[in-house]
Each structure stands twice: as C-alpha cells, then as structure tokens.
C-alpha cells in the first residue's frame, strides 16, 4: 500500500508543534509494517534544507486566482528519515524560514495544496491513500473530488487527521477564485458559517476522519470552535486513534541530545545527574522536587495561569519545590513570568523560546511535568516525560485523559485534576510534593511509567487497518 502524507510540518525538517512530531514518525512506522509511506510538505528555508542533498523530480505551474505560479518538487536523496520526503517550492510564498505567522498564510497554503494535487494528477500511477493533516492540507479532498482539472484523482481514498480543531484556516468567499475551477454545485462542501473553511471542508469530503485521541473526538462534539454540529453530523466516519511517540528519538538510554544515558534500572541515579545540571544552569535547589512546563505559552495550554499557580503554590504549600518553564507565546504571559524572576529564591526560572536540546534535558532531569491544558487533542509531552521517568501532573482532558492514570487508581502512575483553575492545578502541585517525599513510592511509579509502551507500533497498525477498510 502506498500512502501519501500531506502536511505543513514534519520533524526534524520543520516543526511548530505536535503535528511535526507525528508526521515525522508515523510514516516510518508504517514502512516498518511493510508499506510505502511518503511525506509532502512546503520547502521552507530551514537548516534541514541546507544540510541535506536533494534532486528535482518535477516542475509545474498553476493558477492562484489571477496569478500564475511555478512550483518545483524536490526529493531528499539520502532518505534520512526512513521514508521518501518531498518538498514543494513556490517562489514568493513558501521560500521563508517560519512555518506560520505570515499575513498571506491563506495564499501560501492554498497554493501549496494546488501544487500537490496538480503534481499527483501528472503521476503515471495512483497512490492507495492520500492522508492530509489539519487545515493546511484540508482543501485537498475537495480538490481531488470537485475541481474539474483533477477529477482523475476522485477515486483515491482520502483521510483527514485533526491534530487541533481550534485552527481551521477560514477565509472569505472573495478569495474563492484561489481554488482551481470547481463544480459550483458543490459550494456547500467548502462552506461553514458563511466562509470557506478548509478544516470543515476536509471533514465533509475526506472518506474518513481521525482525531489524535479517542477522548478528543468525544470532546469535539461539544467543543470544537464552531464545528460542533458538523462533528455530530459526520460522527459515523470519525474515529479516534491515539498518537504514539517515536521511541527511537525519545529514549533516555540513547538520546542524542545528551551524553549521560540511563534506563529504568538506573533511572534514579541517571536523572540525578541531569537534575544537577539543570539546577546548576538555572540556579535552582537540587534538594527540592523539580516541576517543569514545556510548551506554548498560550491560553489553550492554560499557560496564562502559570504565574498565579506558581505564586499560589509558594504561598499555600511553601517554597518546597522548583519550577522551570520552557516556551514562548503570548507576550503578556512571557512578561508576567519574566517579572517573577526577580522574586525567585532559587526556586523558579524561565527560558523563553524554543530549544530542542534543553527540552530533552528537562525531561531527563525533572521530577514532574505540569500540563494544565484547557485543550489537549492528544499531547505528546506527557508520553515523553513518562519515557524519561518524569511523572506527569495533568488535567483530565483529551489525550491526557487517555494516557495518564491517576495514582489513586489501581496501577496508577500519574497525578490528574479536573479543571484548569488555579485551585485545581495547585492541588496537583501539592500532591506532587507529597509524592516526592515518599522516595519508595516515587521509585515504584517511575518504574511503572518507564515500562509503558507508547510507541507508534500499535497506532500505525490502526491507521493501516483504517486505510484497508477504504478499498
């Protein structure tokens, strides 16, 4: 079976969040199962682009409204990720360093999708499945079925995976001319709430729709940023498949981002080395439990509550713990956290920005990972943390609910709470400090976590089963 993944992100080529991690791993695991999996994404000007060798495999052109654009498709020659990787270049649109954040993002990703479908229409064969990810490739199922020039692709099954339904890529009907000539009777397959909505279109047009955890699929029917009725209507073709993690990249016994490796049998000693490094680097007290937050400093992650949670914990629990935050996002949240540095007694520090190396070191050295998310479709950080023996303290939502079992339950290995409120989160922090004081229990929990199998093996097989059901 030949599977084509179309995406805006793929680690380590270009990554802004969990989407990049998923598409960077899933195709390789599908290949392990004996299938052919390929990834197609924009040709951003990243370090990865300039550090690998490429060959041109296709040149073409198409229209974006009244503007004709040329595109070039290149393929990575050394197959470094274990699957065929194709990048599409469009001068003036995709030749930029960042993945998102430009005023013309709608034009950029519509042009990218047109190029993908135009290129596939020129192939001498047809893939078995086209698997699109989030709204950035969400118009492809519509184009394959209803754009007049691409009708030859209409019989190819398409699958949409929703990594985050909060972002839908909407744009006004004044830009409908961007989409190649299409059957005007199918206007409803593009529209949601009086706008062209790429995510809604993909939900309508894809043969199957998946979400990155079963619980997130349930939540979307009452919390999906305006698409609730659509998810209820299309529930018959939707399925939740829990993400996995790449256990080759995320392995404390071989991690390329640090030298002092460890496994479950010597985790206490190994983690102590990394904790000392972090505490020395950030001026923290190694004798206290180290609680970390890694992620975007945005409301979706409840990062806006972090300043109050940290202050509340110090006030009501006592300065019995360290907090270390890594991330970037809303300027107001960043500023509030920076302001707290002047009040630190060697128990709070902050790194504003993205640092892959530091994130691995933090998973290795921390005692607890805090994830108070308001929305968490799957969450990978909690699975990374458990792999490294770091106990997750999480809100019961989305994939966090599916992957973290509370200590109060039989066989439990994490700390959970119900609401994204300062009180609930602080109570979770208190439970973490109590657990930390019980060294025997900490060892038991760490040993249980590190034996969990959260790899992509099971999930990759579920996707193959889903594809085969479309034949």
C-alpha positions in Angstrom: 0.0 0.0 0.0 1.3 3.5 -0.9 0.3 6.3 1.5 0.9 10.0 0.8 1.0 12.2 3.8 0.5 15.9 3.1 1.4 18.3 5.9 2.7 21.7 6.9 5.1 20.2 9.4 7.4 17.3 9.7 10.2 16.9 12.4 13.1 17.5 12.0 12.5 19.4 8.7 10.2 22.0 10.2 8.2 21.8 13.4 6.0 24.2 15.3 4.2 21.7 17.5 2.9 18.2 17.9 1.9 17.9 14.2 5.5 17.9 13.3 6.4 15.1 15.7 3.5 12.9 14.5 4.3 13.2 10.8 8.0 12.8 11.5 7.3 9.4 13.0 4.1 7.8 11.7 5.3 7.2 8.1 8.5 5.4 9.3 6.4 3.1 11.4 4.1 2.4 8.5 7.1 1.4 6.4 8.2 -1.0 9.2 4.8 -2.7 8.7 5.7 -3.3 5.0 4.0 -0.4 3.3 5.3 2.6 1.3 4.8 5.9 3.0 5.8 9.3 1.6 5.6 12.8 3.0 5.0 16.0 1.0 5.4 19.4 2.6 6.4 23.0 1.8 10.0 23.9 1.1 10.7 26.3 3.9 14.2 27.7 4.2 15.2 25.8 7.3 18.6 24.5 8.4 17.5 21.0 7.4 17.0 22.1 3.8 20.6 23.2 3.5 22.2 20.3 5.3 20.8 17.5 3.0 21.1 16.6 -0.6 18.1 16.9 -2.9 17.1 16.2 -6.5 14.4 17.8 -8.6 11.7 15.4 -9.6 9.0 17.6 -11.1 8.4 21.2 -12.3 4.9 22.5 -12.9 2.7 25.5 -12.7 -0.9 26.5 -11.9 -3.1 29.5 -11.1 -3.8 31.0 -7.7 -6.7 33.2 -8.8 -5.4 35.5 -11.5 -1.8 34.9 -10.5 0.2 32.1 -12.3 2.8 30.5 -10.2 5.5 28.0 -11.0 6.4 25.2 -8.5 9.2 22.8 -8.1 9.2 19.4 -6.3 12.4 18.1 -4.8 13.1 14.8 -3.1 15.6 14.1 -0.4 18.3 11.8 -1.8 19.6 10.2 1.4 16.2 9.1 2.8 17.4 10.3 6.2 14.1 9.9 7.9 13.4 6.4 6.7 10.8 7.5 4.2 10.6 9.5 0.9 10.4 13.2 1.7 9.3 15.6 -0.9 9.4 19.4 -0.6 7.4 21.8 -2.8 8.8 25.2 -3.5 6.8 28.2 -4.7 8.8 31.4 -5.1 7.4 34.3 -3.1 5.1 32.1 -0.9 6.9 29.1 0.5 10.5 30.3 0.4 10.5 31.5 4.0 12.0 30.4 7.3 9.0 30.2 9.5 6.1 27.7 9.1 3.3 30.0 10.1 2.6 33.6 11.1 2.6 35.5 7.8 -0.2 37.8 6.7 -0.6 35.7 3.5 -0.8 32.3 5.1 -4.1 31.5 3.3 -2.5 32.1 -0.1 0.6 30.2 0.9 -1.1 27.0 1.9 -3.8 27.1 -0.8 -1.1 27.4 -3.4 0.8 24.5 -1.7 -2.2 22.3 -1.9 -2.9 23.2 -5.5 0.7 22.2 -6.4 0.4 18.9 -4.5 -2.8 17.9 -6.3 -1.6 19.2 -9.7 1.6 17.1 -9.3 -0.2 14.0 -8.3 -2.5 14.3 -11.3 0.6 14.0 -13.5 1.7 10.7 -12.0 1.6 7.6 -14.1 0.2 5.6 -11.2 -2.2 6.4 -8.3 -1.4 6.1 -4.6 -3.7 4.0 -2.4 -4.4 6.7 0.2 -3.9 10.5 0.5 -3.6 11.3 4.2 -4.0 15.0 4.9 -3.2 16.7 8.3 -5.1 19.6 9.7 -6.5 22.6 7.8 -3.2 23.4 6.0 -3.9 20.5 3.6 -7.7 20.3 4.3 -8.8 21.5 0.8 -7.1 18.6 -0.9 -10.0 16.1 -0.5 -12.3 18.7 -2.1 -9.9 19.5 -4.9 -9.5 15.8 -5.7 -13.2 15.3 -6.0 -14.7 18.5 -7.2 -12.0 20.6 -9.1 -12.6 20.0 -12.8 -8.9 19.5 -13.7 -8.3 16.9 -11.0 -11.2 14.5 -11.5 -8.7 11.7 -12.3 -7.9 11.7 -8.6 -11.5 11.4 -7.4 -11.3 7.6 -6.8 -8.4 7.8 -4.4 -9.4 7.5 -0.8 -8.6 10.4 1.4 -8.1 10.5 5.2 -8.0 13.6 7.4 -6.3 13.6 10.8 -7.3 16.5 13.0 -4.4 17.4 15.3 -6.1 20.6 16.6 -9.6 21.7 15.6 -9.2 25.2 17.1 -7.4 26.3 14.0 -9.4 25.9 10.8 -7.9 28.2 8.2 -11.1 30.1 7.3 -11.1 32.8 4.7 -13.8 34.8 2.9 -15.6 34.0 -0.3 -13.8 36.9 -2.0 -10.8 34.5 -2.2 -12.8 31.6 -3.7 -11.0 32.3 -7.0 -7.9 30.9 -5.4 -9.3 27.4 -5.8 -8.9 25.9 -9.3 -12.1 25.7 -11.4 -14.6 23.7 -9.4 -18.2 22.4 -9.6 -20.2 25.4 -8.3 -22.9 23.0 -7.2 -20.5 21.8 -4.5 -20.2 25.2 -2.8 -21.6 23.6 0.4 -18.6 21.3 0.6 -16.4 24.3 1.1 -18.6 26.5 3.3 -19.1 26.7 7.1 -20.5 29.8 8.8 -20.5 31.9 5.6 -16.8 31.4 4.9 -14.6 28.9 3.2 -13.4 26.7 6.0 -10.6 24.2 4.9 -11.0 22.1 8.1 -14.8 21.8 7.7 -14.4 21.0 4.0 -12.0 18.2 4.8 -14.4 16.8 7.4 -17.1 16.8 4.7 -15.0 15.5 1.8 -12.5 13.1 3.3 -13.5 9.4 3.2 -12.5 9.0 6.9 -11.7 11.5 9.6 -9.4 10.7 12.6 -8.5 12.6 15.7 -5.4 12.1 17.7 -7.1 10.5 20.7 -10.5 8.9 21.4 -11.4 11.4 24.1 -10.6 14.3 21.9 -13.1 13.0 19.3 -15.8 12.9 22.0 -14.9 16.5 23.1 -15.2 17.9 19.6 -18.9 17.2 19.5 -19.4 19.9 22.2 -16.1 21.9 22.0 -14.7 22.5 18.5 -14.7 26.2 17.9 -17.9 26.3 16.0 -17.8 22.9 14.3 -19.8 21.0 16.9 -22.9 20.4 14.7 -20.6 19.2 11.9 -18.9 16.6 14.1 -22.2 15.4 15.3 -23.5 15.0 11.8 -20.3 13.3 10.5 -19.7 11.1 13.5 -20.2 7.9 11.5 -17.0 8.3 9.6 -14.9 9.6 12.5 -12.5 7.6 14.7 -10.1 8.4 17.4 -6.6 6.9 17.1 -4.2 7.7 19.9 -0.9 9.2 18.8 2.3 7.4 19.7 5.8 8.7 20.2 9.0 7.8 18.3 10.7 5.6 20.8 13.9 5.8 18.8 14.2 9.6 19.2 12.7 9.7 22.7 14.9 7.1 24.6 16.9 8.1 27.6 19.3 5.2 27.0 20.4 6.6 23.6 19.2 10.2 23.4 21.5 12.2 21.0 20.8 15.4 22.9 22.8 14.5 25.9 25.7 12.2 26.9 24.7 10.8 30.3 22.3 8.0 29.4 20.1 5.9 31.7 17.3 3.3 31.6 14.7 2.2 34.2 17.2 0.1 36.1 19.4 3.1 37.0 16.9 5.9 36.5 17.3 7.4 39.9 21.0 7.9 39.5 20.8 8.9 35.9 18.1 11.5 36.5 20.0 13.0 39.4 22.9 13.8 37.1 20.6 15.7 34.7 18.7 17.4 37.6 22.0 18.7 38.9 22.9 20.1 35.5 19.5 21.9 35.2 19.7 23.2 38.8 23.3 24.4 38.3 22.4 26.0 35.0 19.2 27.8 36.2 20.2 28.5 39.8 17.7 26.1 41.4 17.8 24.0 44.6 18.6 20.4 43.7 17.1 19.2 47.1 13.6 20.2 46.1 11.3 18.5 43.5 11.7 20.0 40.1 8.4 20.7 38.3 8.7 21.7 34.6 6.4 23.1 32.0 7.3 22.7 28.3 5.1 24.2 25.6 3.5 27.2 24.0 2.7 30.0 26.5 -0.9 30.3 25.3 -4.4 30.1 26.8 -5.0 26.7 25.1 -2.2 25.3 27.3 -3.5 27.3 30.4 -0.1 28.9 30.4 -1.8 32.2 31.4 -2.5 30.5 34.8 1.2 29.6 35.5 2.2 32.9 37.2 -0.8 32.5 39.6 -0.2 28.8 40.1 3.5 29.3 41.0 2.7 32.2 43.4 -0.2 30.2 44.9 2.0 27.1 45.4 4.7 29.1 47.2 2.1 30.8 49.4 0.0 27.8 50.4 2.3 24.9 50.1 5.6 26.7 50.9 8.7 27.1 48.8 9.1 23.3 48.8 9.6 23.0 45.0 11.3 24.3 42.0 9.5 25.5 38.8 11.3 25.6 35.4 9.4 26.9 32.4 10.4 26.5 28.7 8.3 28.0 26.0 7.2 31.1 24.2 3.8 32.5 23.1 1.6 35.4 24.4 3.8 38.4 25.2 1.7 39.1 28.3 2.3 35.7 29.8 6.0 35.9 28.9 6.3 39.3 30.6 4.5 38.1 33.8 6.8 35.1 34.1 9.9 37.3 33.5 8.7 39.6 36.2 8.6 36.7 38.7 12.3 36.0 38.2 13.2 39.0 40.5 11.2 37.3 43.3 12.8 33.9 42.9 14.6 32.4 45.9 16.4 29.9 43.8 13.1 28.1 43.1 11.9 29.5 39.8 13.5 30.0 36.4 12.5 30.5 32.8 13.7 30.0 29.2 11.7 31.9 26.7 12.0 30.4 23.2 12.3 27.0 21.6 15.2 24.8 22.5 15.0 21.1 21.4 18.2 20.1 23.3 17.0 21.8 26.5 13.6 20.1 26.3 15.3 16.7 26.2 17.5 17.6 29.2 14.4 18.8 31.1 12.5 15.6 30.6 15.6 13.7 31.8 16.2 15.8 34.8 12.8 16.8 36.1 10.7 15.0 38.7 7.3 16.2 37.5 5.9 17.6 34.2 2.9 20.1 34.6 0.3 20.1 31.8 -2.8 22.0 32.9 -4.2 22.3 29.4 -7.6 23.7 28.6 -7.4 21.8 25.3 -5.1 18.9 24.5 -6.1 16.8 21.5 -3.5 14.2 22.3 -0.4 15.6 24.0 3.0 14.1 23.4 4.9 15.8 26.2 3.3 13.6 28.9 4.4 10.5 27.0 7.9 11.8 26.5 8.0 12.6 30.2 6.9 9.1 31.2 9.5 7.6 28.9 12.2 9.6 30.8 10.8 8.7 34.3 9.2 12.2 34.9 5.8 12.0 36.5 3.0 13.9 34.6 0.7 16.2 36.6 -2.1 16.8 34.1 -5.7 17.9 33.6 -8.1 15.2 32.6 -8.9 16.3 29.0 -8.4 14.9 25.5 -5.4 12.7 25.1 -4.2 13.4 28.7 -7.2 11.6 29.9 -6.4 8.6 27.6 -2.7 8.3 28.6 -2.3 9.2 32.3 -3.8 7.1 35.0 -4.1 8.7 38.4 -2.2 7.3 41.4 -5.5 6.8 43.2 -6.5 4.1 40.6 -5.1 0.6 40.5 -1.8 0.6 38.6 -1.9 4.4 38.5 1.3 6.3 37.6 0.4 10.0 37.3 -1.4 12.9 39.0 -4.6 14.2 37.4 -7.0 17.0 38.2 -10.4 18.0 36.7 -10.4 21.8 36.0 -8.0 24.3 34.5 -8.2 26.5 37.6 -5.5 27.8 39.9 -7.0 25.9 42.8 -7.1 22.5 41.0 -3.7 22.9 39.5 -2.1 24.0 42.8 -3.7 20.9 44.4 -2.0 18.8 41.8 1.3 20.5 42.7 0.7 19.8 46.3 0.1 16.1 45.5 3.4 16.1 43.6 5.3 17.4 46.6 3.7 14.8 48.9 4.7 12.0 46.5 8.2 13.4 46.2 8.6 12.9 50.0 7.8 9.2 49.6 11.0 8.0 47.9 9.9 4.4 47.8 6.6 5.3 46.0 8.4 7.6 43.6 10.7 4.7 42.5 7.7 2.4 42.1 5.8 5.0 40.0 8.9 5.8 37.9 9.5 2.1 37.2 5.8 1.6 36.1 5.9 4.5 33.8 9.1 3.7 32.1 7.8 0.2 31.2 4.7 1.7 29.3 4.7 1.2 25.6 3.5 4.5 24.0 5.4 3.8 20.7 3.8 4.2 17.3 3.7 0.5 16.6 0.1 0.0 17.7 -1.2 3.3 16.3 0.5 2.8 13.0 -1.2 -0.6 12.6 -4.6 1.0 13.4 -4.1 3.5 10.6 -3.2 0.7 8.1 -6.4 -1.1 9.2 -8.4 2.1 8.5 -6.8 2.5 5.1 -7.6 -1.1 4.1 -11.3 -0.5 5.1 -11.5 2.1 2.3 -10.6 -0.3 -0.5 
